[in-house]
Amino acid sequence: MSKLIKTIAPLINGVIAINLISFILISIYLGGDAVNGKIIAEHYFLGNGQHYTEVDKSMYIYSQYHAVFILLTFLFAMLVKFIGYKLNLTEISCQYRA
């Protein structure tokens, strides 16, 4: 089990990093995200501070799902690290070793 955790931990960290970077870049491109956005009378807005950008419903829902997926992958990574800690693994790192 500990070998499995040591093997998948860098993969999980890589997926989380790629997902987070893509979310940030997409949010910048679209002008905000649904977490900070709002819905007013069937109009969907992505929020970025005090600035809101109107988008269609599908883009708003996509932004919501992407934010939830980031949270879930982060929680999964924390679970893997906790399991590694409980198995007394001395190091689970995001660096690949030769």
ABEGO torsion letter per residue (X at the ends): XAAAAAAAAAAAAAAAAAAAAAAAAAAAAAGEBAAABBBBGGBBBBBBEABBBBBBAAAAAAAAAAAAAAAAAAAAAAAAAAAAAAAGBABBBABBBX
